[in-house]
Amino acid sequence: MSRALSPDLDCIVAVEQVTDYLEGALPLEARTEFEQHLVSCPGCVIYLRQVRAQVAASGKLAEPRPVAEEVTRKLLEMFHASRGG
């Protein structure tokens, strides 16, 4: 990446590289340039934090959550009532 690039273009490149950066898929030189950009760009740091938060939140969506006993009881009552029992 050339240092002659405008700061906006550096941000565009950084945004395009965020996923590869988080997955550890950037080559060492690109990773170093990405991290150097972060040092001088608070906007890209915020964007990186947001993407990390989205990844963490989406991972929690797959976690099974137990159904409350009251919900199970009410569903069974509704089922039995609909069956005439």
N, CA, C and O atoms as a CHARMM CRD file, in Angstrom:
* protein
*
  340
    1    1 MET  N      0.84900  -1.16800   0.00000 PROA 1      0.00000
    2    1 MET  CA     0.00000   0.00000   0.00000 PROA 1      0.00000
    3    1 MET  C      0.89300   1.22900   0.00000 PROA 1      0.00000
    4    1 MET  O      1.80900   1.33700   0.81500 PROA 1      0.00000
    5    2 SER  N      0.63600   2.12100  -0.88000 PROA 2      0.00000
    6    2 SER  CA     1.45200   3.31600  -1.01000 PROA 2      0.00000
    7    2 SER  C      1.03700   4.35000   0.02700 PROA 2      0.00000
    8    2 SER  O     -0.15200   4.52100   0.29900 PROA 2      0.00000
    9    3 ARG  N      2.00200   5.02800   0.59800 PROA 3      0.00000
   10    3 ARG  CA     1.70400   6.09500   1.55700 PROA 3      0.00000
   11    3 ARG  C      1.17000   7.33000   0.84400 PROA 3      0.00000
   12    3 ARG  O      0.73100   8.27800   1.49500 PROA 3      0.00000
   13    4 ALA  N      1.20400   7.33100  -0.51200 PROA 4      0.00000
   14    4 ALA  CA     0.67100   8.45200  -1.27000 PROA 4      0.00000
   15    4 ALA  C     -0.85000   8.38200  -1.39500 PROA 4      0.00000
   16    4 ALA  O     -1.46900   9.32300  -1.89300 PROA 4      0.00000
   17    5 LEU  N     -1.45100   7.29800  -0.95700 PROA 5      0.00000
   18    5 LEU  CA    -2.89700   7.15900  -1.03000 PROA 5      0.00000
   19    5 LEU  C     -3.56900   8.15400  -0.09200 PROA 5      0.00000
   20    5 LEU  O     -3.03500   8.49500   0.96300 PROA 5      0.00000
   21    6 SER  N     -4.75500   8.61400  -0.50000 PROA 6      0.00000
   22    6 SER  CA    -5.48900   9.52500   0.37000 PROA 6      0.00000
   23    6 SER  C     -5.95500   8.76600   1.60400 PROA 6      0.00000
   24    6 SER  O     -6.12600   7.54800   1.54500 PROA 6      0.00000
   25    7 PRO  N     -6.16300   9.45400   2.71400 PROA 7      0.00000
   26    7 PRO  CA    -6.64900   8.78000   3.92300 PROA 7      0.00000
   27    7 PRO  C     -7.97400   8.05000   3.70700 PROA 7      0.00000
   28    7 PRO  O     -8.19500   6.97900   4.27300 PROA 7      0.00000
   29    8 ASP  N     -8.86600   8.63700   2.88000 PROA 8      0.00000
   30    8 ASP  CA   -10.14900   7.98100   2.61000 PROA 8      0.00000
   31    8 ASP  C     -9.94500   6.65600   1.90200 PROA 8      0.00000
   32    8 ASP  O    -10.62200   5.67400   2.20700 PROA 8      0.00000
   33    9 LEU  N     -9.00600   6.62300   0.94600 PROA 9      0.00000
   34    9 LEU  CA    -8.74100   5.38800   0.22300 PROA 9      0.00000
   35    9 LEU  C     -8.15000   4.35300   1.17700 PROA 9      0.00000
   36    9 LEU  O     -8.46400   3.16700   1.07100 PROA 9      0.00000
   37   10 ASP  N     -7.30000   4.78600   2.10700 PROA 10     0.00000
   38   10 ASP  CA    -6.76600   3.87100   3.12200 PROA 10     0.00000
   39   10 ASP  C     -7.90500   3.26400   3.93800 PROA 10     0.00000
   40   10 ASP  O     -7.86200   2.08000   4.27100 PROA 10     0.00000
   41   11 CYS  N     -8.91600   4.06000   4.26100 PROA 11     0.00000
   42   11 CYS  CA   -10.05700   3.56200   5.02400 PROA 11     0.00000
   43   11 CYS  C    -10.85300   2.55500   4.20600 PROA 11     0.00000
   44   11 CYS  O    -11.30200   1.54000   4.73900 PROA 11     0.00000
   45   12 ILE  N    -11.02700   2.82400   2.93400 PROA 12     0.00000
   46   12 ILE  CA   -11.75400   1.88500   2.07600 PROA 12     0.00000
   47   12 ILE  C    -11.03300   0.54900   2.04600 PROA 12     0.00000
   48   12 ILE  O    -11.66500  -0.50300   2.14700 PROA 12     0.00000
   49   13 VAL  N     -9.72600   0.58300   1.90800 PROA 13     0.00000
   50   13 VAL  CA    -8.93100  -0.65100   1.89400 PROA 13     0.00000
   51   13 VAL  C     -9.03800  -1.34500   3.24500 PROA 13     0.00000
   52   13 VAL  O     -9.18900  -2.56500   3.30500 PROA 13     0.00000
   53   14 ALA  N     -8.96300  -0.58200   4.32500 PROA 14     0.00000
   54   14 ALA  CA    -9.04400  -1.17000   5.66800 PROA 14     0.00000
   55   14 ALA  C    -10.39100  -1.85200   5.87600 PROA 14     0.00000
   56   14 ALA  O    -10.44700  -2.95800   6.41300 PROA 14     0.00000
   57   15 VAL  N    -11.47500  -1.20400   5.45700 PROA 15     0.00000
   58   15 VAL  CA   -12.81000  -1.79100   5.61200 PROA 15     0.00000
   59   15 VAL  C    -12.90400  -3.09600   4.82400 PROA 15     0.00000
   60   15 VAL  O    -13.50200  -4.06700   5.28800 PROA 15     0.00000
   61   16 GLU  N    -12.31900  -3.11500   3.64600 PROA 16     0.00000
   62   16 GLU  CA   -12.34500  -4.32800   2.82700 PROA 16     0.00000
   63   16 GLU  C    -11.53800  -5.46100   3.46500 PROA 16     0.00000
   64   16 GLU  O    -11.79100  -6.63400   3.18700 PROA 16     0.00000
   65   17 GLN  N    -10.58100  -5.12000   4.30900 PROA 17     0.00000
   66   17 GLN  CA    -9.69400  -6.12900   4.90300 PROA 17     0.00000
   67   17 GLN  C    -10.11300  -6.58000   6.29900 PROA 17     0.00000
   68   17 GLN  O     -9.50100  -7.49200   6.85700 PROA 17     0.00000
   69   18 VAL  N    -11.13200  -5.96900   6.86800 PROA 18     0.00000
   70   18 VAL  CA   -11.51200  -6.25800   8.25600 PROA 18     0.00000
   71   18 VAL  C    -11.76500  -7.74500   8.49300 PROA 18     0.00000
   72   18 VAL  O    -11.25400  -8.30600   9.46200 PROA 18     0.00000
   73   19 THR  N    -12.53200  -8.38200   7.63900 PROA 19     0.00000
   74   19 THR  CA   -12.85000  -9.80100   7.83800 PROA 19     0.00000
   75   19 THR  C    -11.59400 -10.65100   7.79600 PROA 19     0.00000
   76   19 THR  O    -11.38900 -11.50800   8.65500 PROA 19     0.00000
   77   20 ASP  N    -10.74700 -10.41500   6.79100 PROA 20     0.00000
   78   20 ASP  CA    -9.50000 -11.17800   6.70100 PROA 20     0.00000
   79   20 ASP  C     -8.62200 -10.91500   7.92100 PROA 20     0.00000
   80   20 ASP  O     -7.96400 -11.82700   8.42100 PROA 20     0.00000
   81   21 TYR  N     -8.60900  -9.67600   8.40000 PROA 21     0.00000
   82   21 TYR  CA    -7.82200  -9.34400   9.58600 PROA 21     0.00000
   83   21 TYR  C     -8.31500 -10.13300  10.80000 PROA 21     0.00000
   84   21 TYR  O     -7.52100 -10.73400  11.52400 PROA 21     0.00000
   85   22 LEU  N     -9.62000 -10.12400  11.01300 PROA 22     0.00000
   86   22 LEU  CA   -10.18300 -10.81900  12.17100 PROA 22     0.00000
   87   22 LEU  C     -9.99600 -12.33500  12.08800 PROA 22     0.00000
   88   22 LEU  O     -9.86800 -13.00900  13.11000 PROA 22     0.00000
   89   23 GLU  N     -9.98200 -12.85700  10.87400 PROA 23     0.00000
   90   23 GLU  CA    -9.79000 -14.30000  10.69100 PROA 23     0.00000
   91   23 GLU  C     -8.32900 -14.70100  10.65400 PROA 23     0.00000
   92   23 GLU  O     -8.01000 -15.88600  10.55000 PROA 23     0.00000
   93   24 GLY  N     -7.42500 -13.71100  10.74000 PROA 24     0.00000
   94   24 GLY  CA    -5.99800 -14.01100  10.69300 PROA 24     0.00000
   95   24 GLY  C     -5.53300 -14.43200   9.30400 PROA 24     0.00000
   96   24 GLY  O     -4.53400 -15.13700   9.16300 PROA 24     0.00000
   97   25 ALA  N     -6.26700 -13.99400   8.27700 PROA 25     0.00000
   98   25 ALA  CA    -5.96100 -14.42200   6.90700 PROA 25     0.00000
   99   25 ALA  C     -5.12700 -13.40900   6.12700 PROA 25     0.00000
  100   25 ALA  O     -4.76100 -13.66700   4.98100 PROA 25     0.00000
  101   26 LEU  N     -4.82100 -12.26000   6.73100 PROA 26     0.00000
  102   26 LEU  CA    -4.00200 -11.27900   6.02700 PROA 26     0.00000
  103   26 LEU  C     -2.53400 -11.68800   6.07400 PROA 26     0.00000
  104   26 LEU  O     -2.04500 -12.13700   7.11100 PROA 26     0.00000
  105   27 PRO  N     -1.83600 -11.53500   4.95900 PROA 27     0.00000
  106   27 PRO  CA    -0.38500 -11.75800   4.99300 PROA 27     0.00000
  107   27 PRO  C      0.25400 -10.75800   5.96500 PROA 27     0.00000
  108   27 PRO  O     -0.31900  -9.70500   6.24500 PROA 27     0.00000
  109   28 LEU  N      1.40800 -11.08500   6.46100 PROA 28     0.00000
  110   28 LEU  CA     2.06000 -10.27500   7.49200 PROA 28     0.00000
  111   28 LEU  C      2.19600  -8.80800   7.08800 PROA 28     0.00000
  112   28 LEU  O      1.91900  -7.92400   7.89900 PROA 28     0.00000
  113   29 GLU  N      2.61100  -8.53400   5.86800 PROA 29     0.00000
  114   29 GLU  CA     2.79100  -7.14200   5.43800 PROA 29     0.00000
  115   29 GLU  C      1.46100  -6.38800   5.42600 PROA 29     0.00000
  116   29 GLU  O      1.38900  -5.24400   5.87600 PROA 29     0.00000
  117   30 ALA  N      0.42100  -7.02200   4.91600 PROA 30     0.00000
  118   30 ALA  CA    -0.89300  -6.38200   4.87700 PROA 30     0.00000
  119   30 ALA  C     -1.43100  -6.17700   6.28800 PROA 30     0.00000
  120   30 ALA  O     -2.05000  -5.15300   6.57900 PROA 30     0.00000
  121   31 ARG  N     -1.19500  -7.15500   7.16600 PROA 31     0.00000
  122   31 ARG  CA    -1.63900  -7.03400   8.56000 PROA 31     0.00000
  123   31 ARG  C     -0.93900  -5.86100   9.24500 PROA 31     0.00000
  124   31 ARG  O     -1.56300  -5.09700   9.98100 PROA 31     0.00000
  125   32 THR  N      0.35500  -5.73000   8.99400 PROA 32     0.00000
  126   32 THR  CA     1.12400  -4.63400   9.57500 PROA 32     0.00000
  127   32 THR  C      0.59900  -3.29300   9.08400 PROA 32     0.00000
  128   32 THR  O      0.43200  -2.36500   9.87500 PROA 32     0.00000
  129   33 GLU  N      0.33500  -3.18400   7.78000 PROA 33     0.00000
  130   33 GLU  CA    -0.19300  -1.94100   7.22300 PROA 33     0.00000
  131   33 GLU  C     -1.58300  -1.63900   7.79200 PROA 33     0.00000
  132   33 GLU  O     -1.90600  -0.48800   8.08500 PROA 33     0.00000
  133   34 PHE  N     -2.39000  -2.67400   7.94300 PROA 34     0.00000
  134   34 PHE  CA    -3.72500  -2.50900   8.51200 PROA 34     0.00000
  135   34 PHE  C     -3.60400  -1.95400   9.92700 PROA 34     0.00000
  136   34 PHE  O     -4.28100  -0.98500  10.27300 PROA 34     0.00000
  137   35 GLU  N     -2.76100  -2.55100  10.73300 PROA 35     0.00000
  138   35 GLU  CA    -2.59400  -2.11200  12.12200 PROA 35     0.00000
  139   35 GLU  C     -1.99400  -0.71500  12.20300 PROA 35     0.00000
  140   35 GLU  O     -2.35200   0.05600  13.09200 PROA 35     0.00000
  141   36 GLN  N     -1.08200  -0.37500  11.28500 PROA 36     0.00000
  142   36 GLN  CA    -0.53300   0.98700  11.25200 PROA 36     0.00000
  143   36 GLN  C     -1.63400   1.99000  10.92100 PROA 36     0.00000
  144   36 GLN  O     -1.66000   3.09400  11.46500 PROA 36     0.00000
  145   37 HSD  N     -2.52500   1.60600  10.04100 PROA 37     0.00000
  146   37 HSD  CA    -3.64500   2.48700   9.71100 PROA 37     0.00000
  147   37 HSD  C     -4.52000   2.71200  10.94600 PROA 37     0.00000
  148   37 HSD  O     -4.97900   3.82800  11.18800 PROA 37     0.00000
  149   38 LEU  N     -4.74900   1.65600  11.72400 PROA 38     0.00000
  150   38 LEU  CA    -5.58600   1.78100  12.91600 PROA 38     0.00000
  151   38 LEU  C     -5.00800   2.77300  13.92100 PROA 38     0.00000
  152   38 LEU  O     -5.75300   3.45400  14.62600 PROA 38     0.00000
  153   39 VAL  N     -3.69000   2.85200  13.98500 PROA 39     0.00000
  154   39 VAL  CA    -3.03700   3.76100  14.92800 PROA 39     0.00000
  155   39 VAL  C     -3.44400   5.20800  14.66900 PROA 39     0.00000
  156   39 VAL  O     -3.55900   6.00700  15.59900 PROA 39     0.00000
  157   40 SER  N     -3.66200   5.53800  13.39400 PROA 40     0.00000
  158   40 SER  CA    -3.96200   6.93100  13.06300 PROA 40     0.00000
  159   40 SER  C     -5.40700   7.16700  12.63300 PROA 40     0.00000
  160   40 SER  O     -5.74500   8.26700  12.19700 PROA 40     0.00000
  161   41 CYS  N     -6.26500   6.15100  12.75000 PROA 41     0.00000
  162   41 CYS  CA    -7.63700   6.32000  12.25700 PROA 41     0.00000
  163   41 CYS  C     -8.66100   5.82100  13.27800 PROA 41     0.00000
  164   41 CYS  O     -9.00000   4.63800  13.28700 PROA 41     0.00000
  165   42 PRO  N     -9.14900   6.71000  14.13000 PROA 42     0.00000
  166   42 PRO  CA   -10.13300   6.29200  15.12900 PROA 42     0.00000
  167   42 PRO  C    -11.43200   5.76600  14.50100 PROA 42     0.00000
  168   42 PRO  O    -12.10000   4.92500  15.10100 PROA 42     0.00000
  169   43 GLY  N    -11.79500   6.23900  13.32200 PROA 43     0.00000
  170   43 GLY  CA   -13.00100   5.75700  12.65600 PROA 43     0.00000
  171   43 GLY  C    -12.91200   4.28200  12.30600 PROA 43     0.00000
  172   43 GLY  O    -13.88300   3.54200  12.46700 PROA 43     0.00000
  173   44 CYS  N    -11.75200   3.85400  11.83000 PROA 44     0.00000
  174   44 CYS  CA   -11.57100   2.44100  11.49100 PROA 44     0.00000
  175   44 CYS  C    -11.46800   1.57600  12.74900 PROA 44     0.00000
  176   44 CYS  O    -11.86300   0.41000  12.73400 PROA 44     0.00000
  177   45 VAL  N    -10.94600   2.13800  13.82600 PROA 45     0.00000
  178   45 VAL  CA   -10.90800   1.41300  15.09800 PROA 45     0.00000
  179   45 VAL  C    -12.34300   1.15800  15.56900 PROA 45     0.00000
  180   45 VAL  O    -12.67000   0.06100  16.02200 PROA 45     0.00000
  181   46 ILE  N    -13.18200   2.16900  15.46000 PROA 46     0.00000
  182   46 ILE  CA   -14.59400   2.01500  15.84500 PROA 46     0.00000
  183   46 ILE  C    -15.25700   0.96400  14.96500 PROA 46     0.00000
  184   46 ILE  O    -15.99400   0.10900  15.45700 PROA 46     0.00000
  185   47 TYR  N    -14.99200   1.03000  13.65800 PROA 47     0.00000
  186   47 TYR  CA   -15.58100   0.05700  12.73700 PROA 47     0.00000
  187   47 TYR  C    -15.13500  -1.36000  13.08900 PROA 47     0.00000
  188   47 TYR  O    -15.94800  -2.28400  13.10100 PROA 47     0.00000
  189   48 LEU  N    -13.85700  -1.53100  13.37300 PROA 48     0.00000
  190   48 LEU  CA   -13.33200  -2.84800  13.75600 PROA 48     0.00000
  191   48 LEU  C    -14.02200  -3.34600  15.02300 PROA 48     0.00000
  192   48 LEU  O    -14.38100  -4.52100  15.10100 PROA 48     0.00000
  193   49 ARG  N    -14.21400  -2.48000  16.01200 PROA 49     0.00000
  194   49 ARG  CA   -14.92500  -2.86600  17.25000 PROA 49     0.00000
  195   49 ARG  C    -16.35900  -3.28300  16.95600 PROA 49     0.00000
  196   49 ARG  O    -16.86300  -4.24700  17.53300 PROA 49     0.00000
  197   50 GLN  N    -17.02000  -2.54600  16.04600 PROA 50     0.00000
  198   50 GLN  CA   -18.39700  -2.87300  15.70100 PROA 50     0.00000
  199   50 GLN  C    -18.49100  -4.24200  15.03200 PROA 50     0.00000
  200   50 GLN  O    -19.39200  -5.02400  15.33500 PROA 50     0.00000
  201   51 VAL  N    -17.56600  -4.52900  14.12900 PROA 51     0.00000
  202   51 VAL  CA   -17.58100  -5.82500  13.44900 PROA 51     0.00000
  203   51 VAL  C    -17.31600  -6.94100  14.45500 PROA 51     0.00000
  204   51 VAL  O    -17.96700  -7.98500  14.41500 PROA 51     0.00000
  205   52 ARG  N    -16.36000  -6.72100  15.35600 PROA 52     0.00000
  206   52 ARG  CA   -16.09200  -7.72700  16.40300 PROA 52     0.00000
  207   52 ARG  C    -17.33900  -7.96600  17.24700 PROA 52     0.00000
  208   52 ARG  O    -17.66400  -9.10900  17.56900 PROA 52     0.00000
  209   53 ALA  N    -18.03300  -6.89700  17.60200 PROA 53     0.00000
  210   53 ALA  CA   -19.25300  -7.03000  18.41400 PROA 53     0.00000
  211   53 ALA  C    -20.33600  -7.78000  17.65000 PROA 53     0.00000
  212   53 ALA  O    -21.04700  -8.60000  18.23100 PROA 53     0.00000
  213   54 GLN  N    -20.47000  -7.50900  16.35300 PROA 54     0.00000
  214   54 GLN  CA   -21.45500  -8.22100  15.54000 PROA 54     0.00000
  215   54 GLN  C    -21.13600  -9.70700  15.46000 PROA 54     0.00000
  216   54 GLN  O    -22.02900 -10.54900  15.55600 PROA 54     0.00000
  217   55 VAL  N    -19.86500 -10.02100  15.28400 PROA 55     0.00000
  218   55 VAL  CA   -19.46000 -11.42700  15.22200 PROA 55     0.00000
  219   55 VAL  C    -19.76900 -12.11800  16.54700 PROA 55     0.00000
  220   55 VAL  O    -20.29200 -13.23200  16.56500 PROA 55     0.00000
  221   56 ALA  N    -19.44600 -11.45500  17.65000 PROA 56     0.00000
  222   56 ALA  CA   -19.71900 -12.03800  18.97000 PROA 56     0.00000
  223   56 ALA  C    -21.21300 -12.21600  19.19200 PROA 56     0.00000
  224   56 ALA  O    -21.64700 -13.24700  19.70600 PROA 56     0.00000
  225   57 ALA  N    -21.99700 -11.22400  18.81200 PROA 57     0.00000
  226   57 ALA  CA   -23.44800 -11.30600  19.00700 PROA 57     0.00000
  227   57 ALA  C    -24.06000 -12.39600  18.13600 PROA 57     0.00000
  228   57 ALA  O    -24.93600 -13.13200  18.59000 PROA 57     0.00000
  229   58 SER  N    -23.61200 -12.50400  16.90500 PROA 58     0.00000
  230   58 SER  CA   -24.18800 -13.52600  16.02700 PROA 58     0.00000
  231   58 SER  C    -23.81700 -14.92500  16.49100 PROA 58     0.00000
  232   58 SER  O    -24.57700 -15.86900  16.27300 PROA 58     0.00000
  233   59 GLY  N    -22.67500 -15.07100  17.12100 PROA 59     0.00000
  234   59 GLY  CA   -22.28900 -16.36600  17.67600 PROA 59     0.00000
  235   59 GLY  C    -23.21100 -16.79000  18.80700 PROA 59     0.00000
  236   59 GLY  O    -23.46100 -17.98000  18.99700 PROA 59     0.00000
  237   60 LYS  N    -23.71100 -15.83000  19.54900 PROA 60     0.00000
  238   60 LYS  CA   -24.61900 -16.13900  20.66100 PROA 60     0.00000
  239   60 LYS  C    -26.00100 -16.55500  20.18000 PROA 60     0.00000
  240   60 LYS  O    -26.73900 -17.21900  20.90700 PROA 60     0.00000
  241   61 LEU  N    -26.35400 -16.16800  18.95900 PROA 61     0.00000
  242   61 LEU  CA   -27.66300 -16.54900  18.42700 PROA 61     0.00000
  243   61 LEU  C    -27.77800 -18.05500  18.25600 PROA 61     0.00000
  244   61 LEU  O    -28.87700 -18.60400  18.33700 PROA 61     0.00000
  245   62 ALA  N    -26.67600 -18.71800  18.02200 PROA 62     0.00000
  246   62 ALA  CA   -26.69200 -20.15800  17.79700 PROA 62     0.00000
  247   62 ALA  C    -26.72000 -20.96100  19.09800 PROA 62     0.00000
  248   62 ALA  O    -26.97200 -22.16600  19.07900 PROA 62     0.00000
  249   63 GLU  N    -26.46600 -20.30500  20.21300 PROA 63     0.00000
  250   63 GLU  CA   -26.44500 -21.00700  21.48700 PROA 63     0.00000
  251   63 GLU  C    -27.87400 -21.36900  21.89900 PROA 63     0.00000
  252   63 GLU  O    -28.74900 -20.50300  21.92600 PROA 63     0.00000
  253   64 PRO  N    -28.11000 -22.63000  22.21700 PROA 64     0.00000
  254   64 PRO  CA   -29.46400 -23.00900  22.63800 PROA 64     0.00000
  255   64 PRO  C    -29.79300 -22.40300  24.00700 PROA 64     0.00000
  256   64 PRO  O    -28.94600 -22.31500  24.89500 PROA 64     0.00000
  257   65 ARG  N    -31.03600 -21.99700  24.13700 PROA 65     0.00000
  258   65 ARG  CA   -31.48500 -21.44800  25.41500 PROA 65     0.00000
  259   65 ARG  C    -32.60700 -22.33300  25.92700 PROA 65     0.00000
  260   65 ARG  O    -33.52100 -22.67100  25.17400 PROA 65     0.00000
  261   66 PRO  N    -32.55300 -22.70800  27.18000 PROA 66     0.00000
  262   66 PRO  CA   -33.62000 -23.55900  27.71700 PROA 66     0.00000
  263   66 PRO  C    -34.94900 -22.80900  27.76300 PROA 66     0.00000
  264   66 PRO  O    -34.99400 -21.60200  28.00300 PROA 66     0.00000
  265   67 VAL  N    -36.00400 -23.53500  27.53400 PROA 67     0.00000
  266   67 VAL  CA   -37.34800 -22.96500  27.60100 PROA 67     0.00000
  267   67 VAL  C    -37.78700 -22.96100  29.06500 PROA 67     0.00000
  268   67 VAL  O    -37.60200 -23.94000  29.78800 PROA 67     0.00000
  269   68 ALA  N    -38.36200 -21.85800  29.47600 PROA 68     0.00000
  270   68 ALA  CA   -38.83200 -21.74700  30.85300 PROA 68     0.00000
  271   68 ALA  C    -39.92100 -22.78500  31.11400 PROA 68     0.00000
  272   68 ALA  O    -40.74100 -23.07300  30.24200 PROA 68     0.00000
  273   69 GLU  N    -39.91700 -23.34000  32.32200 PROA 69     0.00000
  274   69 GLU  CA   -40.90500 -24.37000  32.68200 PROA 69     0.00000
  275   69 GLU  C    -42.33500 -23.86600  32.50800 PROA 69     0.00000
  276   69 GLU  O    -43.20900 -24.62100  32.08200 PROA 69     0.00000
  277   70 GLU  N    -42.57600 -22.62200  32.82700 PROA 70     0.00000
  278   70 GLU  CA   -43.92200 -22.05900  32.69900 PROA 70     0.00000
  279   70 GLU  C    -44.36800 -22.05000  31.23400 PROA 70     0.00000
  280   70 GLU  O    -45.53400 -22.31300  30.94000 PROA 70     0.00000
  281   71 VAL  N    -43.46600 -21.75500  30.33700 PROA 71     0.00000
  282   71 VAL  CA   -43.79900 -21.75400  28.90700 PROA 71     0.00000
  283   71 VAL  C    -44.15700 -23.16800  28.47000 PROA 71     0.00000
  284   71 VAL  O    -45.15200 -23.37300  27.77400 PROA 71     0.00000
  285   72 THR  N    -43.35700 -24.13300  28.87200 PROA 72     0.00000
  286   72 THR  CA   -43.63400 -25.52900  28.52200 PROA 72     0.00000
  287   72 THR  C    -44.98800 -25.95800  29.06800 PROA 72     0.00000
  288   72 THR  O    -45.77100 -26.59900  28.36700 PROA 72     0.00000
  289   73 ARG  N    -45.26300 -25.60200  30.32800 PROA 73     0.00000
  290   73 ARG  CA   -46.53800 -25.96900  30.94900 PROA 73     0.00000
  291   73 ARG  C    -47.71400 -25.35500  30.20000 PROA 73     0.00000
  292   73 ARG  O    -48.69900 -26.04200  29.93300 PROA 73     0.00000
  293   74 LYS  N    -47.62700 -24.06700  29.85400 PROA 74     0.00000
  294   74 LYS  CA   -48.72600 -23.39700  29.15200 PROA 74     0.00000
  295   74 LYS  C    -48.92900 -23.98400  27.75800 PROA 74     0.00000
  296   74 LYS  O    -50.06500 -24.14500  27.31100 PROA 74     0.00000
  297   75 LEU  N    -47.84300 -24.30100  27.07600 PROA 75     0.00000
  298   75 LEU  CA   -47.96900 -24.91600  25.75400 PROA 75     0.00000
  299   75 LEU  C    -48.65200 -26.27600  25.84300 PROA 75     0.00000
  300   75 LEU  O    -49.49600 -26.61100  25.01100 PROA 75     0.00000
  301   76 LEU  N    -48.28200 -27.05800  26.85700 PROA 76     0.00000
  302   76 LEU  CA   -48.93400 -28.35700  27.03900 PROA 76     0.00000
  303   76 LEU  C    -50.40500 -28.19900  27.36400 PROA 76     0.00000
  304   76 LEU  O    -51.23700 -28.96000  26.87200 PROA 76     0.00000
  305   77 GLU  N    -50.73400 -27.21100  28.19500 PROA 77     0.00000
  306   77 GLU  CA   -52.13100 -26.95300  28.51300 PROA 77     0.00000
  307   77 GLU  C    -52.90800 -26.57700  27.26800 PROA 77     0.00000
  308   77 GLU  O    -54.02300 -27.05700  27.06500 PROA 77     0.00000
  309   78 MET  N    -52.33100 -25.71900  26.42500 PROA 78     0.00000
  310   78 MET  CA   -52.98200 -25.30700  25.18300 PROA 78     0.00000
  311   78 MET  C    -53.15600 -26.50800  24.24800 PROA 78     0.00000
  312   78 MET  O    -54.19300 -26.65200  23.60100 PROA 78     0.00000
  313   79 PHE  N    -52.16000 -27.34500  24.18500 PROA 79     0.00000
  314   79 PHE  CA   -52.22900 -28.52800  23.32300 PROA 79     0.00000
  315   79 PHE  C    -53.34300 -29.44500  23.79600 PROA 79     0.00000
  316   79 PHE  O    -54.16700 -29.89200  22.99800 PROA 79     0.00000
  317   80 HSD  N    -53.36800 -29.72200  25.08800 PROA 80     0.00000
  318   80 HSD  CA   -54.39700 -30.60800  25.63800 PROA 80     0.00000
  319   80 HSD  C    -55.79800 -30.01600  25.44700 PROA 80     0.00000
  320   80 HSD  O    -56.74900 -30.74000  25.15300 PROA 80     0.00000
  321   81 ALA  N    -55.91500 -28.71200  25.61500 PROA 81     0.00000
  322   81 ALA  CA   -57.20700 -28.03300  25.43900 PROA 81     0.00000
  323   81 ALA  C    -57.65300 -28.12100  23.97800 PROA 81     0.00000
  324   81 ALA  O    -58.84500 -28.27100  23.70600 PROA 81     0.00000
  325   82 SER  N    -56.73100 -28.03100  23.05600 PROA 82     0.00000
  326   82 SER  CA   -57.10000 -28.08600  21.63100 PROA 82     0.00000
  327   82 SER  C    -57.48500 -29.50500  21.20700 PROA 82     0.00000
  328   82 SER  O    -58.17600 -29.69000  20.20500 PROA 82     0.00000
  329   83 ARG  N    -57.04500 -30.49000  21.96000 PROA 83     0.00000
  330   83 ARG  CA   -57.35500 -31.88300  21.65900 PROA 83     0.00000
  331   83 ARG  C    -58.62500 -32.34400  22.37900 PROA 83     0.00000
  332   83 ARG  O    -59.02700 -33.50400  22.28600 PROA 83     0.00000
  333   84 GLY  N    -59.23400 -31.41900  23.08800 PROA 84     0.00000
  334   84 GLY  CA   -60.47400 -31.76200  23.78900 PROA 84     0.00000
  335   84 GLY  C    -60.22200 -32.47500  25.11900 PROA 84     0.00000
  336   84 GLY  O    -61.11000 -33.13000  25.66400 PROA 84     0.00000
  337   85 GLY  N    -59.01900 -32.33900  25.62000 PROA 85     0.00000
  338   85 GLY  CA   -58.70300 -33.07500  26.83600 PROA 85     0.00000
  339   85 GLY  C    -58.53000 -32.20700  27.96100 PROA 85     0.00000
  340   85 GLY  O    -58.25800 -32.67600  29.06600 PROA 85     0.00000
